[in-house]
Amino acid sequence: MALATTTLSSAVVVTDTEIVVASATSVAAGRIVLVDGEFMQVLQSYTSGTTVGVTRGQNGTATAA
């Protein structure tokens, strides 16, 4: 899978399953997003917008605030 990087528009806590990103230009369902050293996979239900549903702590990274 391709890797997309972005920055957050708002803080994320450990239990969040959605993130709000500054730009979702390269975000698509199934893609991997890297935020502050944590890999997250975009949920298959994501279609558009800057609020992105994710599965946290992918590829062996720790889920972090």
Secondary structure as UniProt FT lines:
FT   STRAND          3..5
FT   TURN            14..15
FT   STRAND          18..21
FT   TURN            25..26
FT   TURN            29..30
FT   STRAND          32..35
FT   TURN            36..37
FT   STRAND          38..42
FT   TURN            44..45
FT   STRAND          51..58
FT   TURN            59..60
//
